[in-house]
Amino acid sequence: MTAGPGLDPDLLAILVCPVTRTPLRYDEAAGELVSEAAGLAFPIRAGVPVMLFEEARRLDEP
């Protein structure tokens, strides 16, 4: 996982999906952290990952 502008690479290295506790993939173009295991994408707002299930987007939704 690589960090984008304003994201701390050390933080990204330790973050896991709050649902499955599996590693996340950083999608720089979408500005999201993606959990393939949970089928969720967590937004990054102002450089801060929002790791709340309620804020996540399902991967099968546009």
N, C-alpha and C positions, 0 to 999 in steps of 0.2 A: 504494500500500500504506500503510495506516495502522497506527500502533502501538497496542497495547493496554496495559493496566496492567502496568507492570514491564518493558515491552519498549522498547528504545532505537530510536527511529525512524531514526537514522543507521545503525545496524547493519542494520536491515531493508532499508534502501535499497541496501545493497551485497551482501546475500546473494543467491546464485543456487543453483539446483539443482546438487548435486554430481554428478549423473548426466549432465544435458543442458547445463548451464551457462546455462540460461534463467532469466528472472525468476520469482519466486515470488509467489503470492497469499496474503495473510494471512487465514485463516479464524478470526476471533475466537471465534465460538461453539464451534468444535471445539478451539480451542487448537492449531492446526496451521499450518504453512506448506505450501501446495499447489503442486506442480509439475504443471501440466496436460500439459506435453510428455512427462513421464516417467510420468504416471499414478500419482504417489506423493504422500503427505502425510507431512510430517516433524513430529514432535511438538515441543511447546514445554513444557519442564518447569522449574518454578520460575523462569520468565522467561528460560530459556536454550534457544535452538533446538538440537535434536539433529539434526545434519545427517549422520547415518550411514545408509547404504542399509539396513543390517541392522535399523535401528529404524523405518524408514518403513513406512507402511500403504499397501497398494495401494488406489487409489480405487474399484476394482470390488468391494472387500470392505467389509462394514459396519463 
